[in-house]
Amino acid sequence: MTDTNLEKLKKALDNRECTINQQSKVMEITFKKEVDAEWFENICLSRKGESALSCMMSLKPPGKNQFKFIFNITDIECFIEIMNRD
């Protein structure tokens, strides 16, 4: 993912309280609020056919108030477009 695409993704999620960590081909997004995590998960699950991401795993570490998603992005531009729609 290019720096430009990462900045576009951050902008698409700027009204959500989250952190974004990119590793080679894996993206990790951690939300502080459950409502934001549910919003994100619902969008990703409802748009599965658009093939913007794959292998999504959600985690809620015990004792922490955070909601983490780890996934592969297959089409970053499509993923950013999906985040901007809702």
CNS distance restraints for C-alpha pairs under 8 A (distance, minus, plus):
assign (resid   1 and name CA) (resid   5 and name CA) 6.28 0.50 0.50
assign (resid   1 and name CA) (resid   6 and name CA) 6.73 0.50 0.50
assign (resid   1 and name CA) (resid  76 and name CA) 7.26 0.50 0.50
assign (resid   2 and name CA) (resid   6 and name CA) 6.30 0.50 0.50
assign (resid   3 and name CA) (resid   7 and name CA) 6.15 0.50 0.50
assign (resid   4 and name CA) (resid   8 and name CA) 6.25 0.50 0.50
assign (resid   5 and name CA) (resid   9 and name CA) 6.17 0.50 0.50
assign (resid   5 and name CA) (resid  76 and name CA) 7.04 0.50 0.50
assign (resid   5 and name CA) (resid  77 and name CA) 7.30 0.50 0.50
assign (resid   6 and name CA) (resid  10 and name CA) 6.21 0.50 0.50
assign (resid   7 and name CA) (resid  11 and name CA) 6.15 0.50 0.50
assign (resid   8 and name CA) (resid  12 and name CA) 6.18 0.50 0.50
assign (resid   8 and name CA) (resid  80 and name CA) 6.91 0.50 0.50
assign (resid   9 and name CA) (resid  13 and name CA) 6.35 0.50 0.50
assign (resid   9 and name CA) (resid  80 and name CA) 5.51 0.50 0.50
assign (resid   9 and name CA) (resid  83 and name CA) 7.85 0.50 0.50
assign (resid  10 and name CA) (resid  14 and name CA) 5.80 0.50 0.50
assign (resid  10 and name CA) (resid  20 and name CA) 7.51 0.50 0.50
assign (resid  12 and name CA) (resid  80 and name CA) 6.64 0.50 0.50
assign (resid  12 and name CA) (resid  83 and name CA) 5.91 0.50 0.50
assign (resid  12 and name CA) (resid  84 and name CA) 5.40 0.50 0.50
assign (resid  13 and name CA) (resid  18 and name CA) 7.69 0.50 0.50
assign (resid  13 and name CA) (resid  83 and name CA) 7.14 0.50 0.50
assign (resid  16 and name CA) (resid  31 and name CA) 7.61 0.50 0.50
assign (resid  16 and name CA) (resid  36 and name CA) 6.19 0.50 0.50
assign (resid  17 and name CA) (resid  31 and name CA) 5.89 0.50 0.50
assign (resid  17 and name CA) (resid  32 and name CA) 5.98 0.50 0.50
assign (resid  17 and name CA) (resid  33 and name CA) 6.92 0.50 0.50
assign (resid  17 and name CA) (resid  36 and name CA) 7.37 0.50 0.50
assign (resid  18 and name CA) (resid  29 and name CA) 6.61 0.50 0.50
assign (resid  18 and name CA) (resid  30 and name CA) 5.31 0.50 0.50
assign (resid  18 and name CA) (resid  31 and name CA) 4.26 0.50 0.50
assign (resid  18 and name CA) (resid  32 and name CA) 6.13 0.50 0.50
assign (resid  19 and name CA) (resid  29 and name CA) 5.63 0.50 0.50
assign (resid  19 and name CA) (resid  30 and name CA) 5.28 0.50 0.50
assign (resid  19 and name CA) (resid  31 and name CA) 6.69 0.50 0.50
assign (resid  20 and name CA) (resid  27 and name CA) 7.32 0.50 0.50
assign (resid  20 and name CA) (resid  28 and name CA) 5.80 0.50 0.50
assign (resid  20 and name CA) (resid  29 and name CA) 4.57 0.50 0.50
assign (resid  20 and name CA) (resid  30 and name CA) 6.65 0.50 0.50
assign (resid  21 and name CA) (resid  27 and name CA) 6.01 0.50 0.50
assign (resid  21 and name CA) (resid  28 and name CA) 5.04 0.50 0.50
assign (resid  21 and name CA) (resid  29 and name CA) 6.34 0.50 0.50
assign (resid  22 and name CA) (resid  26 and name CA) 6.20 0.50 0.50
assign (resid  22 and name CA) (resid  27 and name CA) 4.70 0.50 0.50
assign (resid  22 and name CA) (resid  28 and name CA) 6.23 0.50 0.50
assign (resid  23 and name CA) (resid  27 and name CA) 6.12 0.50 0.50
assign (resid  23 and name CA) (resid  28 and name CA) 7.95 0.50 0.50
assign (resid  25 and name CA) (resid  72 and name CA) 6.06 0.50 0.50
assign (resid  25 and name CA) (resid  73 and name CA) 7.16 0.50 0.50
assign (resid  26 and name CA) (resid  70 and name CA) 6.85 0.50 0.50
assign (resid  26 and name CA) (resid  71 and name CA) 5.65 0.50 0.50
assign (resid  26 and name CA) (resid  72 and name CA) 4.80 0.50 0.50
assign (resid  26 and name CA) (resid  73 and name CA) 7.03 0.50 0.50
assign (resid  27 and name CA) (resid  70 and name CA) 5.70 0.50 0.50
assign (resid  27 and name CA) (resid  71 and name CA) 5.47 0.50 0.50
assign (resid  27 and name CA) (resid  72 and name CA) 6.07 0.50 0.50
assign (resid  27 and name CA) (resid  73 and name CA) 7.07 0.50 0.50
assign (resid  28 and name CA) (resid  68 and name CA) 6.97 0.50 0.50
assign (resid  28 and name CA) (resid  69 and name CA) 5.63 0.50 0.50
assign (resid  28 and name CA) (resid  70 and name CA) 4.49 0.50 0.50
assign (resid  28 and name CA) (resid  71 and name CA) 6.66 0.50 0.50
assign (resid  29 and name CA) (resid  68 and name CA) 5.76 0.50 0.50
assign (resid  29 and name CA) (resid  69 and name CA) 5.33 0.50 0.50
assign (resid  29 and name CA) (resid  70 and name CA) 6.65 0.50 0.50
assign (resid  30 and name CA) (resid  66 and name CA) 6.48 0.50 0.50
assign (resid  30 and name CA) (resid  67 and name CA) 5.46 0.50 0.50
assign (resid  30 and name CA) (resid  68 and name CA) 4.21 0.50 0.50
assign (resid  30 and name CA) (resid  69 and name CA) 6.32 0.50 0.50
assign (resid  31 and name CA) (resid  36 and name CA) 6.46 0.50 0.50
assign (resid  31 and name CA) (resid  37 and name CA) 5.70 0.50 0.50
assign (resid  31 and name CA) (resid  66 and name CA) 5.64 0.50 0.50
assign (resid  31 and name CA) (resid  67 and name CA) 5.10 0.50 0.50
assign (resid  31 and name CA) (resid  68 and name CA) 6.32 0.50 0.50
assign (resid  32 and name CA) (resid  36 and name CA) 7.70 0.50 0.50
assign (resid  32 and name CA) (resid  37 and name CA) 7.85 0.50 0.50
assign (resid  32 and name CA) (resid  65 and name CA) 6.28 0.50 0.50
assign (resid  32 and name CA) (resid  66 and name CA) 4.63 0.50 0.50
assign (resid  32 and name CA) (resid  67 and name CA) 6.40 0.50 0.50
assign (resid  33 and name CA) (resid  37 and name CA) 6.47 0.50 0.50
assign (resid  33 and name CA) (resid  65 and name CA) 7.54 0.50 0.50
assign (resid  33 and name CA) (resid  66 and name CA) 6.78 0.50 0.50
assign (resid  33 and name CA) (resid  67 and name CA) 7.47 0.50 0.50
assign (resid  34 and name CA) (resid  38 and name CA) 6.09 0.50 0.50
assign (resid  34 and name CA) (resid  66 and name CA) 7.48 0.50 0.50
assign (resid  34 and name CA) (resid  67 and name CA) 6.80 0.50 0.50
assign (resid  35 and name CA) (resid  39 and name CA) 6.17 0.50 0.50
assign (resid  36 and name CA) (resid  40 and name CA) 6.21 0.50 0.50
assign (resid  37 and name CA) (resid  41 and name CA) 6.09 0.50 0.50
assign (resid  37 and name CA) (resid  67 and name CA) 6.13 0.50 0.50
assign (resid  37 and name CA) (resid  68 and name CA) 7.88 0.50 0.50
assign (resid  38 and name CA) (resid  42 and name CA) 5.93 0.50 0.50
assign (resid  39 and name CA) (resid  43 and name CA) 6.27 0.50 0.50
assign (resid  40 and name CA) (resid  44 and name CA) 6.25 0.50 0.50
assign (resid  41 and name CA) (resid  45 and name CA) 6.03 0.50 0.50
assign (resid  42 and name CA) (resid  46 and name CA) 5.94 0.50 0.50
assign (resid  43 and name CA) (resid  47 and name CA) 6.09 0.50 0.50
assign (resid  43 and name CA) (resid  82 and name CA) 7.76 0.50 0.50
assign (resid  43 and name CA) (resid  83 and name CA) 7.75 0.50 0.50
assign (resid  43 and name CA) (resid  86 and name CA) 7.89 0.50 0.50
assign (resid  44 and name CA) (resid  48 and name CA) 6.19 0.50 0.50
assign (resid  47 and name CA) (resid  51 and name CA) 7.73 0.50 0.50
assign (resid  47 and name CA) (resid  82 and name CA) 7.93 0.50 0.50
assign (resid  48 and name CA) (resid  52 and name CA) 7.58 0.50 0.50
assign (resid  48 and name CA) (resid  53 and name CA) 7.74 0.50 0.50
assign (resid  50 and name CA) (resid  78 and name CA) 7.83 0.50 0.50
assign (resid  51 and name CA) (resid  74 and name CA) 6.80 0.50 0.50
assign (resid  51 and name CA) (resid  75 and name CA) 7.25 0.50 0.50
assign (resid  52 and name CA) (resid  73 and name CA) 6.00 0.50 0.50
assign (resid  52 and name CA) (resid  74 and name CA) 5.23 0.50 0.50
assign (resid  52 and name CA) (resid  75 and name CA) 4.72 0.50 0.50
assign (resid  52 and name CA) (resid  76 and name CA) 6.63 0.50 0.50
assign (resid  52 and name CA) (resid  78 and name CA) 5.63 0.50 0.50
assign (resid  52 and name CA) (resid  79 and name CA) 5.06 0.50 0.50
assign (resid  53 and name CA) (resid  71 and name CA) 6.76 0.50 0.50
assign (resid  53 and name CA) (resid  72 and name CA) 5.53 0.50 0.50
assign (resid  53 and name CA) (resid  73 and name CA) 4.24 0.50 0.50
assign (resid  53 and name CA) (resid  74 and name CA) 5.03 0.50 0.50
assign (resid  53 and name CA) (resid  75 and name CA) 6.76 0.50 0.50
assign (resid  53 and name CA) (resid  79 and name CA) 7.17 0.50 0.50
assign (resid  54 and name CA) (resid  71 and name CA) 6.10 0.50 0.50
assign (resid  54 and name CA) (resid  72 and name CA) 5.22 0.50 0.50
assign (resid  54 and name CA) (resid  73 and name CA) 6.35 0.50 0.50
assign (resid  54 and name CA) (resid  74 and name CA) 6.79 0.50 0.50
assign (resid  55 and name CA) (resid  71 and name CA) 5.39 0.50 0.50
assign (resid  55 and name CA) (resid  72 and name CA) 6.14 0.50 0.50
assign (resid  56 and name CA) (resid  69 and name CA) 6.74 0.50 0.50
assign (resid  56 and name CA) (resid  70 and name CA) 5.74 0.50 0.50
assign (resid  56 and name CA) (resid  71 and name CA) 4.28 0.50 0.50
assign (resid  56 and name CA) (resid  72 and name CA) 7.01 0.50 0.50
assign (resid  57 and name CA) (resid  69 and name CA) 5.65 0.50 0.50
assign (resid  57 and name CA) (resid  70 and name CA) 5.27 0.50 0.50
assign (resid  57 and name CA) (resid  71 and name CA) 6.26 0.50 0.50
assign (resid  58 and name CA) (resid  67 and name CA) 7.36 0.50 0.50
assign (resid  58 and name CA) (resid  68 and name CA) 5.69 0.50 0.50
assign (resid  58 and name CA) (resid  69 and name CA) 4.45 0.50 0.50
assign (resid  58 and name CA) (resid  70 and name CA) 6.46 0.50 0.50
assign (resid  59 and name CA) (resid  67 and name CA) 6.08 0.50 0.50
assign (resid  59 and name CA) (resid  68 and name CA) 5.05 0.50 0.50
assign (resid  59 and name CA) (resid  69 and name CA) 6.26 0.50 0.50
assign (resid  60 and name CA) (resid  64 and name CA) 7.38 0.50 0.50
assign (resid  60 and name CA) (resid  65 and name CA) 7.84 0.50 0.50
assign (resid  60 and name CA) (resid  66 and name CA) 6.27 0.50 0.50
assign (resid  60 and name CA) (resid  67 and name CA) 4.95 0.50 0.50
assign (resid  60 and name CA) (resid  68 and name CA) 6.17 0.50 0.50
assign (resid  61 and name CA) (resid  65 and name CA) 7.89 0.50 0.50
assign (resid  61 and name CA) (resid  66 and name CA) 7.13 0.50 0.50
assign (resid  61 and name CA) (resid  67 and name CA) 7.49 0.50 0.50
assign (resid  73 and name CA) (resid  79 and name CA) 7.57 0.50 0.50
assign (resid  75 and name CA) (resid  79 and name CA) 6.21 0.50 0.50
assign (resid  76 and name CA) (resid  80 and name CA) 6.10 0.50 0.50
assign (resid  77 and name CA) (resid  81 and name CA) 6.20 0.50 0.50
assign (resid  78 and name CA) (resid  82 and name CA) 6.20 0.50 0.50
assign (resid  79 and name CA) (resid  83 and name CA) 6.32 0.50 0.50
assign (resid  80 and name CA) (resid  84 and name CA) 6.20 0.50 0.50
assign (resid  81 and name CA) (resid  85 and name CA) 6.31 0.50 0.50
assign (resid  82 and name CA) (resid  86 and name CA) 7.16 0.50 0.50
